[in-house]
Amino acid sequence: MSRASLALIAALLLTACSSGDEPASSHVYTSQGVYSATLSQDSHYAILGSNRHGGSLWDVQRHERLYDWNHRQGEYTNIVDSKFSPDNRFAVTAGSLDLVLWNTGSGQPIWYWSAPSEILSVALSPGGDFALLGLANHQAVYFDIKNGGIRRSLLHPARIRSVALDGSASLALTGADDYKVRLWSMATGEELHSLAFGNTVDTVALSNDGRFAFSSATLDLAYIWDTLSGEIMHTLSGDEALWKRRVSYISARFSADGQQLLTGTASGMVQLWNVGTGKELRSWRIDKREAYGPTSTGVEAVGFGNDGRYYAIGTNGLLNVLR
């Protein structure tokens, strides 16, 4: 390949890496980064698992830390995942071997539970009644987080990296180390559909009405697909006519009406998609702490606001407001 061709490819890559609008503002939530984060459905609240403070609940609209949420007094918990109930009244935080259900209004714990195996991911049902746990022992369990007891076990041949529930908790989506995503009926425990990938499926999302699903694998393909037919609607990995373009999507959220999808990548890009057409509507690159040094930060959580704004939390501990 000629020097001119190499220079052209380099220029195109640099353009692609720097594309996207800048955030309207960014706010420091923790100075030493996060290893997990989630936003409530309306982006009013956020839960962070930070290197400095362990778990914490934040008011995103006021950029105020409301409560420290750690599982043992005097210790900082490594929060591996967390989720809000759809009505924001409850939240669950998961350590590697335990989980706590919280009242978001009072900040007080409701129940503390030990897990039957290492927890890798979690989702919370309406009313905060049940938690779907993705476990290292090849099971996704639907756990009664208020009264105790496993209501349903979804067996897999590998570790469960990612889980999601629809708004009524009638459908569950699981992504595993066997390179497959599976859709389940929570009423019967039946596997309804599955899709195969070329790597670990580490990000999944369901629309509120359960009509659409998103799933992606590490440095592999990403799909929007139809949960009724199991058919792929759109592939979001890009045009590969010149070279393979593989993206790691590490966060995703459907809008309340299911018509749009927000995704966040490991390289710091947030993209807004039209679910019906698969077209990208907007894109942003989240803020870095320093202009130089590490070239990117991952997008740990994304969310839709009720005010027409969008939100993203970076692994560097910055909350980004996007317009």
C-alpha positions as CSV (number, residue, x, y, z in Angstrom):
1,M,0.0,0.0,0.0
2,S,1.3,3.5,-0.9
3,R,2.2,6.2,1.6
4,A,-0.7,8.3,0.1
5,S,-3.2,5.5,0.7
6,L,-2.0,5.0,4.3
7,A,-2.2,8.7,4.9
8,L,-5.8,8.8,3.6
9,I,-6.8,5.9,5.8
10,A,-5.2,7.5,8.9
11,A,-7.0,10.8,8.1
12,L,-10.3,9.0,7.8
13,L,-9.8,7.1,11.1
14,L,-8.9,10.3,12.9
15,T,-12.0,12.0,11.5
16,A,-14.1,9.1,12.6
17,C,-12.6,9.0,16.1
18,S,-13.1,12.7,16.6
19,S,-16.7,12.9,15.2
20,G,-19.7,13.8,17.3
21,D,-20.9,16.9,19.0
22,E,-19.5,18.1,22.3
23,P,-21.7,17.9,25.5
24,A,-23.6,21.0,26.5
25,S,-22.0,20.6,30.0
26,S,-20.2,18.0,32.1
27,H,-20.1,17.6,35.9
28,V,-17.6,15.8,38.1
29,Y,-19.4,13.1,40.2
30,T,-16.3,11.3,41.4
31,S,-12.7,12.2,41.0
32,Q,-11.3,8.7,40.5
33,G,-13.7,7.2,38.0
34,V,-16.4,4.6,38.2
35,Y,-16.6,0.9,37.6
36,S,-20.4,0.8,37.2
37,A,-23.2,3.3,36.7
38,T,-26.9,3.5,35.8
39,L,-29.5,6.2,35.2
40,S,-33.2,6.0,36.1
41,Q,-35.7,5.7,33.2
42,D,-36.2,9.5,33.3
43,S,-32.6,10.3,34.1
44,H,-33.6,12.1,37.3
45,Y,-31.4,9.8,39.4
46,A,-28.1,8.0,38.9
47,I,-26.3,5.2,40.9
48,L,-22.5,5.1,40.7
49,G,-20.1,2.5,41.8
50,S,-17.0,4.6,42.2
51,N,-13.4,3.9,43.1
52,R,-13.4,6.5,45.8
53,H,-16.8,6.3,47.5
54,G,-18.2,2.8,46.7
55,G,-22.0,3.1,45.9
56,S,-23.9,6.3,45.9
57,L,-27.2,7.8,44.7
58,W,-27.2,11.1,42.9
59,D,-29.9,13.7,41.9
60,V,-28.9,14.3,38.3
61,Q,-31.0,17.5,37.9
62,R,-29.2,19.2,40.8
63,H,-25.9,17.3,40.5
64,E,-26.1,16.4,44.1
65,R,-25.0,13.2,45.9
66,L,-28.0,12.2,48.1
67,Y,-26.8,9.0,49.8
68,D,-23.8,6.7,50.1
69,W,-25.0,3.2,49.4
70,N,-22.5,0.6,50.6
71,H,-23.4,-2.9,51.7
72,R,-21.4,-3.0,55.0
73,Q,-20.9,-0.2,57.4
74,G,-17.4,1.2,57.3
75,E,-16.6,-0.4,53.9
76,Y,-16.8,0.7,50.3
77,T,-18.7,-1.8,48.2
78,N,-17.5,-2.8,44.7
79,I,-20.9,-2.2,43.0
80,V,-20.7,-4.4,39.9
81,D,-24.2,-3.4,38.6
82,S,-27.3,-1.5,39.7
83,K,-30.8,-0.7,38.4
84,F,-33.9,1.4,39.3
85,S,-37.4,0.2,39.3
86,P,-39.4,1.8,36.4
87,D,-41.2,4.1,38.9
88,N,-37.9,5.3,40.6
89,R,-39.2,4.2,44.0
90,F,-36.7,1.4,44.4
91,A,-33.2,0.6,43.4
92,V,-31.0,-2.5,43.6
93,T,-27.2,-2.5,44.0
94,A,-25.2,-5.7,43.5
95,G,-21.8,-6.5,44.8
96,S,-20.1,-9.6,43.5
97,L,-21.8,-11.9,46.1
98,D,-24.6,-9.8,47.6
99,L,-27.3,-7.4,46.7
100,V,-29.4,-4.7,48.5
101,L,-32.8,-3.3,47.7
102,W,-33.1,0.4,48.6
103,N,-35.8,3.0,49.0
104,T,-34.8,5.9,46.8
105,G,-36.9,8.4,48.8
106,S,-35.4,7.7,52.2
107,G,-32.1,6.3,51.1
108,Q,-32.6,3.4,53.5
109,P,-32.0,-0.3,52.8
110,I,-35.1,-2.6,52.6
111,W,-33.4,-6.0,52.3
112,Y,-29.9,-7.4,52.1
113,W,-29.3,-10.8,50.4
114,S,-26.4,-13.0,49.7
115,A,-26.2,-14.4,46.2
116,P,-26.0,-18.1,45.2
117,S,-23.1,-17.3,42.9
118,E,-21.0,-14.4,41.6
119,I,-23.3,-11.6,40.2
120,L,-22.4,-10.2,36.8
121,S,-25.5,-8.2,36.0
122,V,-28.9,-7.3,37.4
123,A,-32.3,-5.9,36.4
124,L,-35.2,-4.8,38.6
125,S,-39.0,-5.4,38.0
126,P,-41.8,-2.9,38.4
127,G,-42.4,-2.1,42.1
128,G,-39.0,-3.4,43.0
129,D,-40.5,-6.8,43.7
130,F,-38.1,-9.0,41.8
131,A,-34.5,-8.9,40.6
132,L,-33.2,-10.7,37.6
133,L,-29.6,-11.8,38.3
134,G,-27.1,-12.8,35.7
135,L,-24.7,-15.2,37.5
136,A,-21.4,-16.8,36.9
137,N,-22.9,-20.3,37.6
138,H,-24.6,-20.3,34.1
139,Q,-28.0,-19.2,35.5
140,A,-30.1,-16.2,35.3
141,V,-32.4,-16.3,38.3
142,Y,-35.6,-14.3,39.0
143,F,-35.3,-13.6,42.7
144,D,-38.0,-12.3,45.0
145,I,-36.0,-9.5,46.5
146,K,-38.6,-8.5,49.1
147,N,-39.5,-11.9,50.5
148,G,-36.7,-14.2,49.4
149,G,-36.8,-17.2,47.1
150,I,-36.0,-17.9,43.5
151,R,-39.2,-17.8,41.3
152,R,-37.5,-18.9,38.1
153,S,-34.1,-20.1,36.9
154,L,-33.1,-19.7,33.3
155,L,-30.3,-22.2,32.5
156,H,-27.4,-21.3,30.1
157,P,-24.2,-23.1,29.0
158,A,-22.0,-20.2,30.1
159,R,-21.7,-17.2,32.4
160,I,-24.4,-14.5,32.1
161,R,-22.8,-11.2,31.3
162,S,-25.9,-9.0,30.7
163,V,-29.6,-9.1,31.6
164,A,-32.7,-6.9,30.9
165,L,-36.4,-6.9,31.6
166,D,-39.2,-5.1,29.7
167,G,-41.5,-2.7,31.4
168,S,-43.9,-5.4,32.7
169,A,-41.2,-8.0,33.4
170,S,-43.0,-10.4,31.1
171,L,-39.8,-10.8,28.9
172,A,-36.2,-11.2,29.8
173,L,-33.1,-10.8,27.7
174,T,-29.8,-12.4,28.6
175,G,-26.4,-12.2,27.0
176,A,-23.8,-14.9,27.8
177,D,-20.2,-16.0,27.3
178,D,-21.3,-18.6,24.8
179,Y,-21.7,-15.7,22.3
180,K,-25.5,-15.9,22.3
181,V,-28.3,-13.6,23.3
182,R,-31.6,-15.2,24.4
183,L,-35.1,-13.9,24.8
184,W,-37.2,-15.6,27.5
185,S,-40.9,-15.7,28.6
186,M,-40.9,-15.0,32.3
187,A,-44.4,-16.5,32.6
188,T,-43.2,-20.0,31.4
189,G,-39.4,-19.9,31.4
190,E,-39.5,-20.8,27.7
191,E,-36.7,-19.6,25.4
192,L,-38.4,-17.7,22.7
193,H,-35.5,-16.6,20.4
194,S,-31.7,-16.5,20.3
195,L,-29.1,-14.8,18.2
196,A,-25.4,-15.8,17.7
197,F,-22.5,-13.4,17.8
198,G,-18.7,-13.7,17.4
199,N,-17.8,-12.8,21.0
200,T,-19.2,-12.4,24.5
201,V,-22.6,-10.7,24.5
202,D,-22.1,-8.0,27.2
203,T,-24.8,-5.4,26.5
204,V,-28.6,-6.0,26.1
205,A,-31.7,-3.8,26.3
206,L,-35.4,-4.2,25.9
207,S,-37.9,-1.5,25.0
208,N,-40.5,-0.7,27.6
209,D,-43.3,-2.6,25.7
210,G,-41.0,-5.5,24.9
211,R,-41.4,-5.0,21.2
212,F,-37.7,-4.3,20.4
213,A,-34.4,-5.6,21.6
214,F,-30.8,-4.4,21.4
215,S,-27.8,-6.7,21.8
216,S,-24.1,-6.4,21.1
217,A,-20.9,-8.3,21.7
218,T,-17.4,-7.1,22.5
219,L,-15.7,-5.7,19.4
220,D,-18.4,-7.5,17.3
221,L,-21.8,-6.8,15.8
222,A,-24.7,-4.9,17.4
223,Y,-28.3,-5.5,16.4
224,I,-31.7,-3.9,16.9
225,W,-34.2,-6.8,16.5
226,D,-37.8,-7.8,16.6
227,T,-38.8,-9.7,19.7
228,L,-42.0,-11.2,18.1
229,S,-40.3,-12.7,15.0
230,G,-36.7,-12.9,16.3
231,E,-35.6,-11.2,13.1
232,I,-32.7,-8.7,12.9
233,M,-34.0,-5.3,11.9
234,H,-30.8,-3.2,11.8
235,T,-27.1,-3.8,12.3
236,L,-25.3,-0.8,14.0
237,S,-21.7,-1.9,13.4
238,G,-21.3,0.4,10.4
239,D,-20.3,0.2,6.7
240,E,-17.5,-2.4,6.3
241,A,-16.9,-2.0,2.6
242,L,-13.3,-0.7,3.1
243,W,-12.3,-2.3,6.4
244,K,-13.9,-4.1,9.3
245,R,-15.4,-1.7,11.8
246,R,-16.1,-3.3,15.1
247,V,-17.5,-1.3,18.0
248,S,-17.9,-2.3,21.7
249,Y,-21.2,-0.9,22.9
250,I,-21.2,-1.0,26.7
251,S,-24.5,0.8,27.4
252,A,-27.9,1.1,25.7
253,R,-31.3,2.5,26.6
254,F,-34.6,2.6,24.6
255,S,-36.8,5.8,24.9
256,A,-40.0,5.4,26.8
257,D,-42.0,5.1,23.5
258,G,-39.5,2.6,22.0
259,Q,-39.0,4.8,18.9
260,Q,-35.4,5.8,19.7
261,L,-32.3,4.1,21.1
262,L,-29.3,5.6,22.9
263,T,-26.0,3.7,22.8
264,G,-22.6,4.4,24.5
265,T,-19.3,2.9,23.3
266,A,-16.1,1.9,25.1
267,S,-14.4,4.7,23.1
268,G,-16.6,7.5,24.4
269,M,-19.2,7.9,21.7
270,V,-22.9,8.4,22.4
271,Q,-25.3,7.8,19.5
272,L,-29.0,8.3,19.1
273,W,-30.7,5.9,16.7
274,N,-34.1,5.8,15.0
275,V,-35.4,2.3,15.9
276,G,-37.7,2.1,12.9
277,T,-35.1,3.0,10.2
278,G,-31.8,2.1,12.0
279,K,-30.5,5.6,11.1
280,E,-28.2,7.5,13.4
281,L,-29.9,10.8,14.4
282,R,-27.3,12.4,16.5
283,S,-23.9,11.6,18.0
284,W,-21.7,13.1,20.8
285,R,-18.3,12.4,22.2
286,I,-18.3,12.7,26.0
287,D,-15.8,14.9,27.8
288,K,-12.4,13.7,28.9
289,R,-10.8,15.0,32.1
290,E,-7.7,16.2,30.3
291,A,-7.2,17.3,26.7
292,Y,-4.2,15.1,26.4
293,G,-3.3,11.7,27.8
294,P,-5.7,8.8,27.4
295,T,-7.6,9.3,24.2
296,S,-11.1,8.2,25.4
297,T,-13.3,7.2,28.2
298,G,-16.0,4.6,28.1
299,V,-19.7,5.5,28.3
300,E,-20.9,3.5,31.3
301,A,-24.6,4.6,31.2
302,V,-26.9,6.5,28.9
303,G,-30.4,8.0,29.5
304,F,-33.3,10.1,28.1
305,G,-34.4,13.2,30.0
306,N,-38.0,14.5,30.2
307,D,-36.7,17.9,29.0
308,G,-35.4,16.9,25.6
309,R,-31.9,16.4,26.9
310,Y,-29.8,13.2,27.0
311,Y,-27.4,12.1,29.6
312,A,-24.2,9.9,29.7
313,I,-21.9,8.9,32.5
314,G,-18.3,8.2,31.6
315,T,-16.0,5.8,33.3
316,N,-13.9,8.8,34.3
317,G,-16.7,9.9,36.7
318,L,-18.1,12.8,34.6
319,L,-21.9,13.2,34.0
320,N,-22.4,14.6,30.5
321,V,-25.5,16.6,29.6
322,L,-26.2,16.3,25.8
323,R,-28.4,18.5,23.7
